[in-house]
Amino acid sequence: MTTSNGPAASPRSTGYAPAALPRTAVLGPGRGGEQRLLVDAPAGSAELYLFGAHLTSWVPRGGKPVLFLSRKAVFDGETGIRGGVPLCLPWFGVGPNGTSRPRHGWARTMTWDLRTVQSTPAGGVRALLTLEHDSISAMYEVEIGEQLTMSLSLRNTGTEPRLVEAALHSYLAVHDVTACVVTGIEGAEYTEDGVSGRKQEGPLRVRGPVDRVYRSSETVRVTDPGSARSVVVEGVNSPTTVIWNPWSTASKGMTDLAADEFPRFLCVETAAACQDAPVIEPGRSWSMAARISTESL
């Protein structure tokens, strides 16, 4: 999925943050002076920016980084961050009608409020962020530990039914994308290059640019022999799975992605988009979640 790096869609929020934090978390300025929550807990570590509610790093206990972050990522409080887990909402791409701007919605270029940060019984940290804009009230909970859980809830505060799209756009760090094998989507219908109704034949191996929107809610496993692990992405109430890698062809035009970085990641996005986008009635809520874990080979 190609992401745009335009200016923020609207004024930023207050960036509210709680006065008290657990000893395993600290809030302070990060790259570009942007506020970030650093977590160093027994079960895992992470870095979460309030701008875009953007998780840029997660390392489970005793493991290696699971998320890719471009060394050319921009941290200016206006540009979407390249890597980690961007939040795409309340539309995906340019939206169902092809006219929505900014690309992938306003949530990733606004500063969220950090409401609570708590230790978990499993030795991790749970953070809750909120944002209200355009008749949508969003809640985003990130639980950092030996596995990563991201839960998104959207409430329609307007007076009319609202079609929304959302994606947890996870950039998974891999040793070499061409050596990876993606399973869990076999037989699923997908759309690519504007052509729908295609079906996945067997596991997916990346041999060129990939930008596929699958109608699938199955658990996806990325087997990465170079890193001696598999990364497992399990969606909850997410009828859509997006798999994306720009390859050398599209990455040439991305100023925030180095030319040699495309083999180092594969995006597996837990989503609800396109034909499977939900409609939220006034006063009602809709939610989805993703759980990411690793397995040694």
N, C-alpha and C positions, 0 to 999 in steps of 0.2 A: 504494500500500500504506500503510494507516494504521499508524503506529507508536505504541506506548504508552510512557509516560514514568514507569514505576514505579521503585521502589528496586532496588538491586542484588540479584541472586538469591542470592548467597552471598558469603563472605568474599573479599577481594581477594587476588591473588597477591603475591609479593614485589616485583614490578616490577623484576626483575633487569635491569641494563644493562651493556654491555661497558665496560671501562676505556678502551679506545682507539677513537677515531673518526677518519675521514678529515677533512682540512681543510675539506671542503665540507659538513660536517654538525656540528651542535651539539645537545646534549641539555640541556634545562633547563626550568624552570617556564613554563607558558603561561597561558592564561586559567583563572581559578579556582585557580591554583597547580598544575594538573595537569601532569605531565611530558610534554613533547613533543619530538620530533625535528624540527629545522628543517634543511632541505636547500636549499643554494644552489649548484648545480653548473652547469658549462658547458652541459649538455644540458637542464636544467630545475630548477625549484624546487618545494618541497612542504613541508607541515606534517603530521606524523603523531603523534597522541596515543597513549600507551601504554594509556590507558583505552579499552577496546573495540578496540584496534589500529586506531584510527579515523583514516583519512586525511581531513583537512578541507580541503586545498588541493593542487592540482597545476597548475603553469603550465609548458608546454613552452617551450623556448628561442625567444625572439622572439614568443611568442604571448600570448594573454589567458587568464585563469583558465578552466579547463574544468569545475571542480566548483563547485556552488552551496552556500553555507553561510548559513543564516538568521541575520539580525542579532539574533534573539531566542533563538538556540541556548543551551542551558544547559550550563555546565561546572562541575558540582558533584561529580564522582566517583561519582554514583549514577544520574543521568538519562542516557538515550540521547541522543546529540548529533544535532541536526536538520540534516542536510546532509552533504556530503562523501560518504564511502563507509562506511556502517554495515555490520557483518558480522552477518548473520542466521544463527544456527546454535545448536544442532543441530536446530532445527525452524523452520518458516516460519509466520508468523502464530501461530495457536494449535495448530499441529501437525496431523498427519493425522487424529487422533481428535477434534480441536476442544477439547481440554481442557488443553493444555500451557501452562504459565506459567513465566516472564514471556513476554509476547508477543514473538515473533521470537527467543526463546532467550536464554541467559545470557551468550553470548560478548561482546555489545556493551555489557554493564554490568559487566564485570570488567576488571581491569588485567592486561595481558599482559606477559610478559618479553621484553625486547629483547635478542636473543642476539648478533647480529652486524650491523655496518654497514660496507659496503665500497664503494669506488669501482669503477665499471665501465669497461671499455676504451672505451665509447662516450661517456664524459664524464658519466655519471650516477652514481646511488647506489642500492645494493641493501641493503635492511634485512630481517632475518629475526626474526620474533616467534613465541613459543610460549605455549601455555596448556594445562594439564591439569586436567580437571574431569569428574566424572560418568562415569568410565570412557571418556573420549575424550581423546586427545592430539592437539592441533591445532598445525599449523605454517602460518605465513602469511608469504609473501615478497612484498615490494613493491619493484618496480624503477622508479625515477624517472628519466626522461630525456625525449627528444623524444616518446616514447610512454610510456604508463603500463601496467605489467604487474603484475597481482595474482594470486598463485598460492596456493591453499588446499589443504592436505592434512589429512585426518582419519584417525586410527588408532583402532580399537576395542581398548581395553585390558581390556575385560571378558571374561566367559566365555560370553556369549550373542550371537547375531546382533543387529545394531543397525540399525534403520531411521533414517536421518538425512535432514534437509533442510538446504540451505544456499543463501544468496544473497549476492552482492556487490552491495549496494543503492546503485548509483551515482546521485547527484543531478547531472545534467548541467545546467550553466548555459546558458541560452538568452536571447536578447533578448526574445522574445515567443512563448510556447508556441503561441498560436493561429495563428502564421504558419509554424510548423515543419511539415515533412513527414517522416514516419517510414517508411522502406522496409526491406525484407529480411524482413518477416513476412507478405507477401502469400500468401494461401491457407492460412495456418497455423490450426490449431484452437486455440480459446482458451475459457477459463472467465471469466465475469464475473457478479457479483451472484448467485452460486450456480448459474448456468446454464452447463452445459458443452456441448461439441459445436458451438459457433458457429465460423464461419470468417471470417477477415479478407478483406474484399473490397477489393482495391487498397491503396494506401498509407494510413497512418493519419494523420488530422488531428485535433487535439484541439479539441473544441468544447464540452466539458463535463467533468465528473469522469470519469477513466479509471482502472480498476483491473483490468487484464487479465493473466491467467496463460496464456501461450502455450506450446504444446508445439512448440517450435522451437529449433533450435541454430544457425540461420543468423545471419550477421553482420548487425547492425542499423546503419543509417545515419540520423542525425538531421540533416536539412538545415535550417539556421538562417539564412535570408537576412538578418535584422537584424544578425547578427554576421559575415556574409560568410564563413561556414565550415560545414562538416559535421563532426559528431562521430561517429566510427565505433567501435562496440563489437563486438568479436569474442570469442566464448566458446570455450573449449576444454573438451571433455568436460562440457558444460553443456546438458542436454536441455530446459531450461526458460528462457523469457525473460519477465520481468514488466515491464509498462509501467504507470506510475502517476503521476497528478497529481490532487490533491484538489479542484481548482477552488475557487471562492469558497465553495461550500456546505459542504464538509468542513473547509476551512482555518479557518473561523470558530471551531471548537471547539478549535483547537490553540494552546495558550498559548506555544509556542516557535516559532511561525511567524507573521510579521506578515501582516495582512490583504491587503496589496498585493504579497506575494511570490510567490503561486502562479503568475503568468505567467512568472516568471523561471527556472523549472526544469522538467525532465522526467526522471523516474526511468526508467532502462533497466537492469534488473537481470539479471545473469548468474546463473543459478540451477540447482538440481536440487531439484524440489519436487513435491508432490502425487503424481500418478500416476507420475512419473518419479523419485521419491526413491530413492536407492540403499540397499541393505542391505549393511552391512559385517560380514563374518564376524570372529569373535574373532581377534585378532592380525594382521588384515589392514588395509590402508589404501585410501583412495579420495581422489581429488584432482580439482580443476577449476581453471580459470584464466580471466581476462579480460584482454584487451588493448584499451586505449583510445587512439585517435589522432585527429588533426584534419586536415582538408583544406580549403584555401582555395577559395572559390567564384569 
